[in-house]
């Protein structure tokens, strides 16, 4: 039996733990395997998590962006499909620091920034749906 998890809650937790990791902050979120409730842990969270939050049979950590290969690889797949003439330039961006800023500037100047956001959101939702299925959850709107 699949346990329902609200999509909006999961995406918020996913973005929070992924953003916290990028900023070097202690941000964790766990989903109850029996209720689908998300518990937030870390800096700036006032509510105390359940004492047994680290029991993997009861809770599972919300995955981070880097666990799904939704960073550089996704950007390169987008370029291959939507901006093939910019392939070499984008590959060069990702060999140095500041790649995402340059990538997004390229997207903005070519009128593809909104298409990128839609592509990234669809890939994120697909990855989270698959992760949920593998872990006994079903995403609900």
C-alpha positions in Angstrom: 0.0 0.0 0.0 1.4 3.4 -1.0 1.4 6.2 1.5 0.2 9.6 0.1 2.6 12.6 0.2 1.5 16.0 -0.8 3.4 17.2 -3.9 3.6 20.8 -2.7 5.0 19.8 0.7 7.5 17.4 -0.8 8.8 20.0 -3.4 9.1 22.6 -0.6 11.1 20.2 1.5 13.2 19.1 -1.4 14.1 22.7 -2.3 14.8 23.5 1.3 17.2 20.6 1.9 18.9 21.1 -1.5 19.2 24.9 -1.0 20.6 24.4 2.5 23.2 22.0 1.2 24.3 24.5 -1.4 24.6 27.2 1.3 26.4 24.9 3.8 23.4 25.0 6.2 22.1 22.1 8.3 18.7 21.5 6.6 17.1 18.1 6.8 13.6 16.9 6.2 12.1 13.4 6.8 8.9 11.7 5.6 7.0 9.4 7.9 6.7 6.0 6.2 3.3 5.5 7.8 1.6 8.9 7.5 3.5 10.7 4.7 3.9 13.7 7.1 7.1 15.7 6.5 9.2 16.7 9.5 11.7 19.6 9.0 14.9 19.6 11.0 17.8 22.1 11.1 18.6 25.8 11.4 15.6 28.1 11.8 13.1 25.3 12.6 11.3 25.8 15.9 9.4 22.5 16.0 11.2 19.5 17.5 11.2 16.4 15.3 10.1 13.1 16.7 12.7 11.4 18.9 13.0 8.4 16.5 13.4 10.5 13.4 16.6 8.8 12.4 15.0 5.3 12.5 15.0 4.3 8.8 12.2 1.9 9.2 9.9 4.8 10.3 11.2 7.8 8.4 13.2 8.5 5.2 15.2 11.6 4.4 13.9 13.8 1.7 16.4 13.5 -1.2 18.6 16.4 -2.4 18.9 17.7 -5.9 22.4 16.1 -6.4 20.9 12.7 -5.7 18.9 12.9 -9.0 21.5 14.3 -11.4 19.3 17.3 -12.0 22.1 19.9 -12.1 24.8 20.0 -14.8 23.6 16.9 -16.6 20.0 18.3 -16.9 21.3 21.6 -18.2 23.3 19.9 -20.8 20.4 17.7 -21.9 18.3 20.8 -22.2 20.9 22.5 -24.4 21.2 19.4 -26.6 17.4 19.5 -27.2 16.7 23.2 -27.3 19.9 25.1 -28.1 22.2 22.6 -29.9 24.3 25.4 -31.5 25.2 26.6 -27.9 26.4 23.1 -26.9 30.1 23.9 -26.9 29.7 27.2 -25.0 27.6 25.6 -22.3 30.0 22.7 -21.9 32.7 25.4 -21.4 30.6 27.2 -18.8 30.4 24.0 -16.7 34.2 23.6 -16.6 34.5 26.8 -14.5 32.9 28.4 -11.5 29.8 30.5 -12.1 28.4 28.2 -14.7 24.8 28.5 -13.8 24.9 32.3 -13.9 26.4 32.2 -17.4 23.9 29.4 -18.4 20.9 31.4 -17.3 22.2 34.5 -19.0 22.5 32.6 -22.2 18.9 31.3 -21.7 17.6 34.7 -21.1 19.3 36.2 -24.1 18.0 33.5 -26.3 14.4 33.7 -24.9 14.6 30.2 -23.4 14.6 30.9 -19.7 10.9 30.1 -19.2 11.4 26.9 -21.2 14.3 25.9 -19.0 12.2 26.5 -15.8 9.4 24.3 -17.2 11.9 21.6 -18.3 13.6 21.6 -14.9 10.3 21.5 -13.0 9.1 18.6 -15.1 12.3 16.7 -14.6 12.2 17.3 -10.8 8.6 16.2 -10.6 9.4 13.0 -12.5 12.4 12.2 -10.3 10.4 12.8 -7.2 7.5 10.6 -8.4 9.9 7.8 -9.2 11.7 8.2 -5.8 8.3 8.1 -4.1 7.2 4.9 -5.9 10.5 3.3 -5.0 10.0 4.2 -1.4 6.3 3.3 -0.9 4.8 6.7 -1.4 2.4 8.2 -4.0 2.5 12.0 -4.8 -0.9 13.7 -4.5 -1.8 17.2 -5.5 
